[in-house]
Amino acid sequence: MDGMQQVGERIERLRRLLRYHSYRYHVLDDPEISDAEYDALMEELKELESAHPELVAPDSPTQRVGAEPL
């Protein structure tokens, strides 16, 4: 596996994790991780997308402005 493929896979994993934890926090009101842990995942994703803008997707958690309506 080459480096770019690894980056792409990490970005996808971070997106899945962030969506999952956002749902648990905002919809279920039952978070599994702390706000600091969530923020660290989001920061890692932002840094990776900034370094690889070609991998930014419109549905990425970094592209959201506010919370989803309930």
The first five atom37 places (N, CA, C, CB, O) and aatype in JSON, in Angstrom:
{
  "aatype": [12, 3, 7, 12, 5, 5, 19, 7, 6, 1, 9, 6, 1, 10, 1, 1, 10, 10, 1, 18, 8, 15, 18, 1, 18, 8, 19, 10, 3, 3, 14, 6, 9, 15, 3, 0, 6, 18, 3, 0, 10, 12, 6, 6, 10, 11, 6, 10, 6, 15, 0, 8, 14, 6, 10, 19, 0, 14, 3, 15, 14, 16, 5, 1, 19, 7, 0, 6, 14, 10],
  "atom_mask": [
    [1, 1, 1, 1, 1],
    [1, 1, 1, 1, 1],
    [1, 1, 1, 0, 1],
    [1, 1, 1, 1, 1],
    [1, 1, 1, 1, 1],
    [1, 1, 1, 1, 1],
    [1, 1, 1, 1, 1],
    [1, 1, 1, 0, 1],
    [1, 1, 1, 1, 1],
    [1, 1, 1, 1, 1],
    [1, 1, 1, 1, 1],
    [1, 1, 1, 1, 1],
    [1, 1, 1, 1, 1],
    [1, 1, 1, 1, 1],
    [1, 1, 1, 1, 1],
    [1, 1, 1, 1, 1],
    [1, 1, 1, 1, 1],
    [1, 1, 1, 1, 1],
    [1, 1, 1, 1, 1],
    [1, 1, 1, 1, 1],
    [1, 1, 1, 1, 1],
    [1, 1, 1, 1, 1],
    [1, 1, 1, 1, 1],
    [1, 1, 1, 1, 1],
    [1, 1, 1, 1, 1],
    [1, 1, 1, 1, 1],
    [1, 1, 1, 1, 1],
    [1, 1, 1, 1, 1],
    [1, 1, 1, 1, 1],
    [1, 1, 1, 1, 1],
    [1, 1, 1, 1, 1],
    [1, 1, 1, 1, 1],
    [1, 1, 1, 1, 1],
    [1, 1, 1, 1, 1],
    [1, 1, 1, 1, 1],
    [1, 1, 1, 1, 1],
    [1, 1, 1, 1, 1],
    [1, 1, 1, 1, 1],
    [1, 1, 1, 1, 1],
    [1, 1, 1, 1, 1],
    [1, 1, 1, 1, 1],
    [1, 1, 1, 1, 1],
    [1, 1, 1, 1, 1],
    [1, 1, 1, 1, 1],
    [1, 1, 1, 1, 1],
    [1, 1, 1, 1, 1],
    [1, 1, 1, 1, 1],
    [1, 1, 1, 1, 1],
    [1, 1, 1, 1, 1],
    [1, 1, 1, 1, 1],
    [1, 1, 1, 1, 1],
    [1, 1, 1, 1, 1],
    [1, 1, 1, 1, 1],
    [1, 1, 1, 1, 1],
    [1, 1, 1, 1, 1],
    [1, 1, 1, 1, 1],
    [1, 1, 1, 1, 1],
    [1, 1, 1, 1, 1],
    [1, 1, 1, 1, 1],
    [1, 1, 1, 1, 1],
    [1, 1, 1, 1, 1],
    [1, 1, 1, 1, 1],
    [1, 1, 1, 1, 1],
    [1, 1, 1, 1, 1],
    [1, 1, 1, 1, 1],
    [1, 1, 1, 0, 1],
    [1, 1, 1, 1, 1],
    [1, 1, 1, 1, 1],
    [1, 1, 1, 1, 1],
    [1, 1, 1, 1, 1]
  ],
  "atom_positions": [
    [[0.85, -1.18, 0.0], [0.0, 0.0, 0.0], [0.9, 1.24, 0.0], [-0.97, 0.0, 1.23], [1.83, 1.35, 0.8]],
    [[0.6, 2.16, -0.9], [1.43, 3.36, -0.96], [0.94, 4.41, 0.04], [1.42, 3.94, -2.39], [-0.13, 4.29, 0.62]],
    [[1.76, 5.43, 0.21], [1.48, 6.46, 1.21], [0.17, 7.2, 0.97], [0.0, 0.0, 0.0], [-0.55, 7.49, 1.92]],
    [[-0.13, 7.52, -0.29], [-1.36, 8.25, -0.59], [-2.59, 7.4, -0.28], [-1.38, 8.69, -2.07], [-3.6, 7.92, 0.2]],
    [[-2.5, 6.12, -0.55], [-3.61, 5.23, -0.24], [-3.84, 5.16, 1.27], [-3.35, 3.81, -0.81], [-4.97, 5.15, 1.74]],
    [[-2.74, 5.12, 2.02], [-2.85, 5.1, 3.48], [-3.49, 6.39, 4.0], [-1.46, 4.92, 4.12], [-4.32, 6.35, 4.91]],
    [[-3.11, 7.52, 3.42], [-3.69, 8.8, 3.82], [-5.2, 8.8, 3.53], [-3.0, 9.98, 3.08], [-6.0, 9.2, 4.37]],
    [[-5.56, 8.34, 2.34], [-6.98, 8.28, 1.97], [-7.78, 7.4, 2.9], [0.0, 0.0, 0.0], [-8.9, 7.73, 3.27]],
    [[-7.21, 6.26, 3.27], [-7.9, 5.35, 4.18], [-8.02, 5.96, 5.58], [-7.16, 4.01, 4.26], [-9.05, 5.78, 6.24]],
    [[-7.0, 6.66, 6.03], [-7.07, 7.3, 7.35], [-8.13, 8.4, 7.35], [-5.69, 7.89, 7.75], [-8.88, 8.54, 8.31]],
    [[-8.18, 9.17, 6.28], [-9.2, 10.21, 6.17], [-10.59, 9.61, 6.23], [-9.02, 11.01, 4.86], [-11.45, 10.11, 6.95]],
    [[-10.83, 8.53, 5.5], [-12.15, 7.89, 5.52], [-12.47, 7.34, 6.9], [-12.21, 6.76, 4.49], [-13.61, 7.45, 7.36]],
    [[-11.49, 6.77, 7.56], [-11.72, 6.24, 8.92], [-12.07, 7.38, 9.88], [-10.47, 5.48, 9.43], [-12.99, 7.24, 10.7]],
    [[-11.35, 8.49, 9.79], [-11.65, 9.64, 10.65], [-13.06, 10.17, 10.38], [-10.61, 10.75, 10.43], [-13.78, 10.51, 11.32]],
    [[-13.45, 10.24, 9.13], [-14.8, 10.71, 8.8], [-15.86, 9.81, 9.41], [-14.99, 10.79, 7.27], [-16.84, 10.29, 9.99]],
    [[-15.67, 8.5, 9.28], [-16.63, 7.55, 9.87], [-16.69, 7.71, 11.38], [-16.26, 6.1, 9.51], [-17.77, 7.74, 11.96]],
    [[-15.53, 7.8, 12.02], [-15.48, 7.96, 13.47], [-16.18, 9.25, 13.92], [-14.03, 7.96, 13.96], [-16.96, 9.24, 14.88]],
    [[-15.9, 10.33, 13.24], [-16.49, 11.61, 13.62], [-18.01, 11.61, 13.43], [-15.88, 12.74, 12.79], [-18.74, 12.14, 14.27]],
    [[-18.49, 11.01, 12.35], [-19.94, 10.92, 12.15], [-20.58, 10.08, 13.25], [-20.27, 10.32, 10.77], [-21.62, 10.44, 13.8]],
    [[-19.96, 8.95, 13.56], [-20.47, 8.06, 14.6], [-20.54, 8.78, 15.95], [-19.57, 6.81, 14.72], [-21.57, 8.75, 16.62]],
    [[-19.45, 9.42, 16.33], [-19.41, 10.08, 17.63], [-20.31, 11.32, 17.67], [-17.98, 10.46, 17.98], [-20.86, 11.64, 18.72]],
    [[-20.45, 11.99, 16.57], [-21.37, 13.13, 16.51], [-22.81, 12.65, 16.72], [-21.24, 13.87, 15.16], [-23.58, 13.28, 17.44]],
    [[-23.17, 11.54, 16.09], [-24.51, 10.97, 16.26], [-24.75, 10.57, 17.72], [-24.69, 9.75, 15.34], [-25.8, 10.86, 18.28]],
    [[-23.78, 9.9, 18.31], [-23.93, 9.47, 19.71], [-24.1, 10.68, 20.63], [-22.71, 8.63, 20.15], [-24.87, 10.64, 21.58]],
    [[-23.37, 11.74, 20.34], [-23.41, 12.94, 21.18], [-24.71, 13.73, 20.98], [-22.21, 13.83, 20.88], [-25.4, 14.05, 21.94]],
    [[-25.02, 14.04, 19.72], [-26.12, 14.96, 19.43], [-27.49, 14.29, 19.38], [-25.88, 15.63, 18.13], [-28.48, 14.91, 19.77]],
    [[-27.57, 13.06, 18.91], [-28.86, 12.4, 18.76], [-29.18, 11.51, 19.95], [-28.88, 11.58, 17.47], [-30.28, 11.58, 20.51]],
    [[-28.23, 10.67, 20.33], [-28.48, 9.73, 21.42], [-28.21, 10.31, 22.8], [-27.65, 8.5, 21.23], [-28.65, 9.76, 23.81]],
    [[-27.5, 11.43, 22.84], [-27.09, 12.03, 24.12], [-26.36, 11.01, 24.98], [-28.32, 12.59, 24.88], [-26.58, 10.9, 26.19]],
    [[-25.47, 10.25, 24.33], [-24.73, 9.18, 25.01], [-23.32, 9.09, 24.42], [-25.48, 7.81, 24.86], [-22.98, 8.1, 23.77]],
    [[-22.49, 10.11, 24.66], [-21.15, 10.12, 24.06], [-20.27, 9.0, 24.62], [-20.47, 11.46, 24.3], [-20.38, 8.61, 25.78]],
    [[-19.4, 8.51, 23.76], [-18.42, 7.48, 24.15], [-17.03, 8.05, 24.36], [-18.37, 6.38, 23.11], [-16.19, 7.42, 24.99]],
    [[-16.79, 9.24, 23.82], [-15.48, 9.87, 23.97], [-15.68, 11.28, 24.5], [-14.7, 9.88, 22.61], [-16.77, 11.85, 24.42]],
    [[-14.61, 11.84, 25.03], [-14.67, 13.2, 25.57], [-14.67, 14.22, 24.42], [-13.48, 13.47, 26.52], [-14.33, 13.9, 23.28]],
    [[-15.05, 15.43, 24.75], [-14.99, 16.51, 23.77], [-13.56, 16.7, 23.26], [-15.52, 17.83, 24.37], [-13.35, 16.96, 22.08]],
    [[-12.59, 16.57, 24.15], [-11.19, 16.74, 23.76], [-10.76, 15.66, 22.77], [-10.28, 16.7, 25.0], [-10.03, 15.94, 21.82]],
    [[-11.22, 14.43, 22.98], [-10.89, 13.35, 22.04], [-11.53, 13.59, 20.68], [-11.34, 11.98, 22.61], [-10.91, 13.38, 19.64]],
    [[-12.78, 14.04, 20.69], [-13.48, 14.37, 19.44], [-12.74, 15.49, 18.7], [-14.95, 14.78, 19.72], [-12.5, 15.4, 17.5]],
    [[-12.38, 16.52, 19.45], [-11.66, 17.66, 18.86], [-10.33, 17.23, 18.26], [-11.44, 18.74, 19.9], [-9.93, 17.74, 17.22]],
    [[-9.64, 16.29, 18.91], [-8.35, 15.8, 18.39], [-8.56, 15.05, 17.08], [-7.66, 14.89, 19.43], [-7.76, 15.2, 16.15]],
    [[-9.62, 14.24, 16.99], [-9.92, 13.54, 15.74], [-10.23, 14.54, 14.63], [-11.1, 12.56, 15.93], [-9.76, 14.4, 13.5]],
    [[-11.03, 15.55, 14.95], [-11.4, 16.57, 13.97], [-10.16, 17.34, 13.51], [-12.45, 17.54, 14.55], [-10.01, 17.63, 12.33]],
    [[-9.29, 17.67, 14.43], [-8.07, 18.4, 14.08], [-7.18, 17.57, 13.16], [-7.29, 18.79, 15.35], [-6.62, 18.09, 12.19]],
    [[-7.05, 16.28, 13.46], [-6.26, 15.41, 12.58], [-6.85, 15.38, 11.18], [-6.19, 13.97, 13.16], [-6.12, 15.46, 10.19]],
    [[-8.18, 15.26, 11.09], [-8.83, 15.25, 9.78], [-8.6, 16.57, 9.05], [-10.34, 14.98, 9.92], [-8.29, 16.57, 7.86]],
    [[-8.75, 17.68, 9.73], [-8.52, 18.99, 9.11], [-7.11, 19.11, 8.57], [-8.79, 20.12, 10.12], [-6.9, 19.61, 7.46]],
    [[-6.14, 18.64, 9.35], [-4.74, 18.72, 8.91], [-4.5, 17.85, 7.68], [-3.8, 18.29, 10.05], [-3.81, 18.27, 6.75]],
    [[-5.05, 16.64, 7.68], [-4.87, 15.75, 6.53], [-5.54, 16.32, 5.28], [-5.44, 14.35, 6.84], [-4.97, 16.28, 4.19]],
    [[-6.75, 16.85, 5.44], [-7.45, 17.43, 4.29], [-6.74, 18.69, 3.8], [-8.9, 17.75, 4.65], [-6.72, 18.96, 2.6]],
    [[-6.16, 19.44, 4.69], [-5.42, 20.63, 4.29], [-4.17, 20.26, 3.5], [-5.03, 21.46, 5.53], [-3.83, 20.92, 2.52]],
    [[-3.52, 19.19, 3.92], [-2.31, 18.73, 3.23], [-2.64, 18.03, 1.91], [-1.52, 17.79, 4.13], [-1.8, 17.94, 1.02]],
    [[-3.88, 17.52, 1.8], [-4.3, 16.78, 0.6], [-5.69, 17.26, 0.16], [-4.33, 15.24, 0.88], [-6.66, 16.52, 0.28]],
    [[-5.78, 18.5, -0.34], [-7.09, 19.06, -0.69], [-7.84, 18.25, -1.74], [-6.92, 20.47, -1.18], [-9.07, 18.35, -1.84]],
    [[-7.14, 17.47, -2.52], [-7.8, 16.64, -3.53], [-8.64, 15.54, -2.88], [-6.76, 16.02, -4.46], [-9.47, 14.92, -3.55]],
    [[-8.44, 15.29, -1.6], [-9.19, 14.25, -0.89], [-10.35, 14.81, -0.06], [-8.26, 13.48, 0.02], [-11.06, 14.06, 0.61]],
    [[-10.56, 16.13, -0.11], [-11.68, 16.73, 0.62], [-12.97, 16.34, -0.09], [-11.53, 18.29, 0.71], [-13.08, 16.44, -1.32]],
    [[-13.95, 15.89, 0.68], [-15.25, 15.51, 0.14], [-16.31, 16.48, 0.66], [-15.61, 14.04, 0.52], [-16.21, 16.97, 1.79]],
    [[-17.33, 16.76, -0.15], [-18.38, 17.69, 0.29], [-19.1, 17.25, 1.55], [-19.38, 17.88, -0.82], [-19.62, 18.08, 2.3]],
    [[-19.15, 15.93, 1.79], [-19.85, 15.43, 2.98], [-18.93, 15.2, 4.17], [-20.55, 14.13, 2.64], [-19.34, 14.6, 5.17]],
    [[-17.7, 15.68, 4.08], [-16.77, 15.53, 5.19], [-17.25, 16.34, 6.4], [-15.35, 15.99, 4.78], [-17.8, 17.43, 6.23]],
    [[-17.06, 15.81, 7.61], [-17.42, 16.57, 8.81], [-16.75, 17.94, 8.89], [-17.07, 15.76, 10.04], [-17.26, 18.84, 9.56]],
    [[-15.62, 18.11, 8.23], [-14.94, 19.4, 8.24], [-15.67, 20.45, 7.41], [-13.52, 19.25, 7.73], [-15.42, 21.64, 7.56]],
    [[-16.57, 20.02, 6.54], [-17.29, 20.93, 5.65], [-18.62, 21.38, 6.23], [-17.51, 20.27, 4.31], [-19.33, 22.17, 5.6]],
    [[-18.97, 20.9, 7.39], [-20.24, 21.26, 8.04], [-20.1, 22.58, 8.79], [-20.7, 20.14, 9.0], [-19.07, 22.86, 9.4]],
    [[-21.16, 23.37, 8.73], [-21.15, 24.65, 9.42], [-21.82, 24.53, 10.78], [-21.85, 25.71, 8.58], [-21.35, 25.12, 11.75]],
    [[-22.89, 23.79, 10.86], [-23.63, 23.65, 12.12], [-24.05, 22.21, 12.31], [0.0, 0.0, 0.0], [-23.7, 21.33, 11.53]],
    [[-24.8, 21.99, 13.36], [-25.3, 20.64, 13.64], [-26.47, 20.32, 12.72], [-25.72, 20.51, 15.13], [-27.17, 21.21, 12.26]],
    [[-26.66, 19.03, 12.46], [-27.81, 18.59, 11.69], [-29.08, 18.85, 12.48], [-27.68, 17.1, 11.32], [-29.08, 18.75, 13.71]],
    [[-30.16, 19.18, 11.78], [-31.43, 19.31, 12.5], [-31.84, 17.95, 13.05], [-32.53, 19.88, 11.57], [-31.6, 16.91, 12.43]],
    [[-32.46, 17.96, 14.21], [-32.91, 16.71, 14.82], [-34.26, 16.3, 14.29], [-32.96, 16.83, 16.33], [-34.79, 15.26, 14.69]]
  ]
}
